[in-house]
C-alpha cells in the first residue's frame, strides 16, 4: 500500500532535474557540445546548464533558425571558438544576415564557414579584422564589391578562401576555390573576377557561366583545376567566342602550374579559342585532360608540344557534344610532329576506355610506339563487350620503351 502511495505521489516528477548542479555538470561533461545543447529543451532547470560546461569550444557548429542565429554566434564568439560553421535552413527567400561585430576581433577564430546565405559585415575603415582567420568559406549571391574588397583585405593571415560570387583578393592567399552556378544563360561580358594573389599556390574554379577572370602574376601557383560545370548547356547552346576567350585567358594564367586538371567541357570550349598562340607550360609535370572522341581531343597535341617536362598524363574520356556540324573525328596526331615530352619525359599514362573502339586503339598504339621512357600504361575500362579481343590487340602493339608494363583496370570494381 505504501509503495502505491509513493508511486502516485511521484508520478510525473522529473528526478533528473532535481539532481545537484555538480551531478548535472558531470552528466553534461560526458556529452558532445551538440548533444549538450539539445538538453536545454528538457525543462527550465536545464535551459542554461550546458553553458557552464562548454566554456571554450574549439569547434562549434550552429544548426539554428534565423531568429536565434545571432544569439548562437555571440555565444560561440564569447567562448573564443576556433572553428565556426553555420548551418541555416534554406528557404525560398533568404534574408540578409548581419554578422555580430564581435566576430571581427575574435582572437582565436581560425576557420569560418558561413554556409549558403548572404552575410553582411559592418567593417570599419582602416581596421584589421579576423586577426587569426586562415580559412574562410562564404556564399555571395548579390555581391557588394566594396564590402567584399574591404572584407578580404582586412584579413591579415587569410590563406584559404572558398567563395560563390565575385571578389578581389588579398596578397597572403595561398588556396582559392571558386564555384559559379548558373540557372539561366547570362551575358558573360557583364561579370569579371579580378584575382590579385601573388602567393597563390592552389586554384580551383568550377564555372557554369564562363565569366572573365583577370589573374595577376602568380609565380607560386602549383595546382590548378579548371572544371566546366556546363555539360548540359553544351547540348543546345554554343559557347560564344567571348566565353571561349575567357576560358583561354584563364588557362594562360595557369602557365606556372605543375599540376593541371581540365574537365571535358572546359577543353571543348578551349578548342574554340585556338589561334595558334598556345601557352607554354614549362613547369607542368602532371596533366589531367578531359576529352571526347568527337571534338575535344584536338587540343591534346598542343598541350603535349607545350609541356616539355610532362611526366604523368591522365586522359579522362566523356561524351559531351557541340552541334554535329562541329564534330571532328579525325585522329589528333595525324600529320603532326612527335611532342618532345613523349620521347624523353612521359613515364606514366592513364587512359579511360569507354567502348574499345578503333580510335581508342590508335591512341594506345601511338603512345606505346612513341613514348621511349614509358614505365606504366594504365587502362581503366567499364565495358565487357569484346574486352578480351581489345586486350589482345593492345598487348601485340610494339613498345618503344623496353620497361613499359600495361595494366587493365575495371572501374566498376572497388579498389581499382
N, C-alpha and C positions, 0 to 999 in steps of 0.2 A: 504493500500500500504506500509506504514511504517513497519507494522508487518511482511509483506512478506520479506522486505529487511533485517529486523533483523533476521528472520528465516534462510535466505540464508547465512547471514554473520556468524551466529553462528553454522551452520550445521557442525557436525563432531568434534566440540570442546569438551574438557573434563573439564566440570565445576568443578567437584570434585577436580581434580588435581590443580586447581587454588586457592583452599581454603588456608587460612593461616596455618602455621605449627601447631599452637596450636589447631586449629579445627581438623586437620588431626589426631593429637595426641589423641584428645578426642574420635574420631571415633575408632581408633585402640585400645584404652584402654578398649573399651566395648567388644572386641573380645577375644576368646581364643588364646593362643600362636600359635597353628597350623593354625588357620584362619588368624591371623595377618601376619604370614609368607607368606601365599599364595598371599597377596596383592602386594608383591614385583614384580609380573609379569605384573601388570596393566600398568605401564609406568616407564620411567626413574625417574620421580619425586617420585614414590612410592618405588623404589628399596630398599632403606635403612631406610625408615621411621620407620618400625616396630622395628628396633634395638634400637631405643631410648625409646621404650615402654617396651620391655621385658628386663628389667635391671637385675633382679635377679630371674630367673625362678627356682622354687623348683623342678618341674617335667618337663622333656623335652624328647619328642620322636622325633627321626630323621628318616624320611622316605626319603631316598636320593639315587641317583645313585652313583656308586663308585667314579667317578672323584671329586665330591663335598663332599664326606663323611668326610674327614679330616677337611675340612673347617668348616662344621657344628659342628663337635665335638669341635674344638677350640673355636667356638663361645659360645657353652654351657659352656665349662670349664671356660672361661674368666668371665662368669657371675655367677660362684660359684654354679652350678647346684647341687641339692641334689639327684635326681633320674634320671638317664640317660638310655634310651632304644634306641637301634639302630635297624632299620629295613632296610634290603637291599634286593633288588630283587634277588632271587636265579636263577643262570644261570648254564649251563652245566659245565663250567669250571670257578670256582670262584677263583680269585687271592687271595693271602695272603695280608691282610691289615695291614699296620704298624700303630700302635696307636700313637697319638701325645704324646711326652714326658711330656707335661704339665699336662696330666691327672694323672700322678703318684703322684703329690703333691697337687692335688685338695683337699683343706681342708674340704669342705662341702659335698663331694660326699659320700653318704651312700649306695646307691643301683645302681648297674651297670649291665645291660643286654646287652651283646654283640651280641645277635642274632645267627643265624646259618651260620657262616662263620669263616674261620681261621683268627685269630688275632695274631699279633706279638708284644710283648712288649720289648723295649730296657731297661732292668733293670740293673742299675749299681750294682756292687758288694757292699755288706755291706750297702745297702740303705733301709731305711724303706719307703715303698710306701703306697699309699691309706690310709692315717692316720685315716680316719673316715669310711672306707668302711666296711659294715657289711653284705651285701647281694651281691653275685656275681653269674651271670649265664653266662656260657661260652661254646662254641662249639669247640671241638678239634678233627679234623679228622685224622691228622698225627702228633701226639704229640711229642714235643721235651721235653724229660723227665727233662733235666737240666733246661730248661726255665720254665716248669710247677712247678718244685720244688722251684725255685727261686721266681716265682710269688706268690705262696700261702704262702711261708714262709716270704714274705715281707709285708704281710697284718697283722698288729698287732692286729686288733679287729674283724677280719672276723668271722661271726657266722653262716651264711647260704650259702651253695655252691651248685649250680646245674651245672652238668658237663656231656658232652658227651666225653668220652675219658679215658685216663689213668693218674693217679695222685698220688702224695704223699701229705699228708695234714698237717694242722697246729694245734697246741695244743688248740687254742681258739675255734675251730669249734664246733658248737652245732647241726647244721642241715646239713645233706648231702643227696643230691639226685643225683643218677647216672642212666643214661639211655643209654644202649648199643643196637644199632640196627645192625642187620646182614642180608645182602642180600645173600651172598654165605656162604657155610659151611667153617669154619676156623678151624685151629688147636688151640684148647683152651689152650694147654700147652705152646703156644708161647706168651701168654698175661697174665699179672699179675697186679692186683691192690694191692698196699700197703697202708693201711689205718692206719694212726697214728693220732688219735684224742681222747685223754683221756677224754675230756669233752663232747664228742658226746652224744646227747640226742635223736635225731631223725635220722633214716636211712631208705632211700627208694632206692631200687635197682630194676630196670626193665632191665632184661638181656636176650638178644637173644642168646648169644654165650656161656654162662656158663664158663666164664673165671675164673681164680683163684683169690680169694680175701683173702689177708692176713690182718686180722684185729687184731690190738693190743688190749690190755685190755681196755674195755670201761665200767667202773663201773656205769656210769650215763645213759647208753643207756636205754631209756624207751619205745620208739615206733619204731617198725621195720616192714617194708613192703618188702617182697620178691616176686617180680612179674615176672613170666616166660612169656616172650612175644613170645615164640617159639611154639605156638599151632600148626600151620600149619606144622612145621618141624616134629612133632612127628608122623604124619600120615605115613611118609615114611622113616624116618631116626631114628634109635635108638640113644638115648644118650649113649655115651661111659662111661665106668667105671670112667675114669678120670673126665669127666664132672659131673657125679653123686657125686663123692667125693668132687668136688669143691662146689657143692650145699650144701652138708652136712657140709663142712668146714665153709661156710657162716652161716648156721643155728647155729652151735656151738658158733659163735661169738655173737649171739643174746640171749645168755643164761641169761642175766640180765634183759631182756625186761619185761615190764608189759603188753604191748600190742604187739601182733604178728599177722601179716596177711600174709597168704600164698596162692598164686594162684593155680589153678588146675594143670597146667603144672609143677609148682615147686614141689608140693607134689608128682607128678608122678615120677619125676627124683629122688627125695629124697628116694623113695621106693627102688630104685636100689642100694642105698648106705648103706642099713641097714646091720650092722654087729654085732648087739647085744649091742653095746656101745652107746646107745641113750643119747643125752644131757639132763640135768635136767633144768627145768625152775621154780625155786622155787619162783620167783617174779611174774610169769605170772598170770594176773587177767583176761585178755580178749584174746581169741583166735579166729581168723577168719581162717577157714580151708576150702580150696577148694578141692573138691573130685569128682570122678565119681564112679558109682557102679561097674565098671569093674576092677578097679585096685587101685586107689589112696587111697581109704579109709582104706586100711590095716594099714596105719600109725596112724590112729586115736587112737587106744588103747595105742600106745606108747606115744603119746602126753599127753593123759589124765593121764596115770600112772606116768608121769614125771612132771606133773604140779599140785602139791598138793593143791595150793591155788586158782585154777581157779574158777572164779565166773560167767563169761559170755562166752558162746560157740556159735559161729556163723558158721553154715555149709553151704557152697555155692557149689551147685551142677552144674556140667557142663559135657559135653560129649567130652573127649579127650582120644584117644586110642593110645596104642602102638600096636605092632603086636598082632594078635588074639591069638597066642600061649601063650602070656604072660598074658592074661586076667585072673583075679582072681575074681570070682563071689561070693565066699562064704561070709557069714556074718562075719564082723571083730571081733565080741566079743564072738564067739563060743569058748568054752573051755578055756576062759581067765578069770582070777580073776577080780573082780569088781575094777575099778580105785578108789582110796580113795577120790578123789575130788568130785565124783558123790554123794557119801553118805554124805558129810559134807559141801561142799562149793558151788557147782554149783547152782545158783539161776535163771539164765535166759538162755534159749536155743532158738536159731532161726534156723529153717530148711528151705531150699529151696526145695520145692517139684516140681518135673518136670512131672512125669507121674502117681503118685499114685500107683506104683507097690508094690508087696509083700515085697521087700527088704526095701522100704521106710517105710512101715507099721511096719516091725520088728524093725527098728531103733527107731521109735517113741515109740513103746511098751517097748523097752528096757530102754529108758530114763525115761519114766513115772514110770516104775516098780522099778527103782533103785535110782533115784535122790530124796533123802529124804527131801531136803530143797528147792526144786524147787518152784519158785513163778510164773514164766510165761514160757509158751511154745508157741512160735510164729511159725506159718507155712505159708510161702509165697508160693502161687501156681499161675500158669499161664495156667491151663487147666480146662476144664469143664466136660470132659467125665468121668462119674461115680464119680463126685465130691461129691454128696450127700452121696453116699454109703461109700466113703472114710472117710468122716467126721463122719458118724455114727459109723463106726468101731473104730475110734480113741477115740471118746467120751466114748466108752464102756470099754476101757482099764483101768485096776486098776492103782491107783496112790499111790506111796509111800509117797508123800507129801500131807497133807490134805489141804494146802492152794494154791495148784497149779491151775492156770487158763490157759485155752487153747484158743488161738485166731488164726483165719484163715484170711489171708490177700491176696487179689487178687493183684498181682504185675502189672497187666495191667491197674489198675485203679489208677489215680493220687492221691497222698496223702497217699497211703497205704504202 
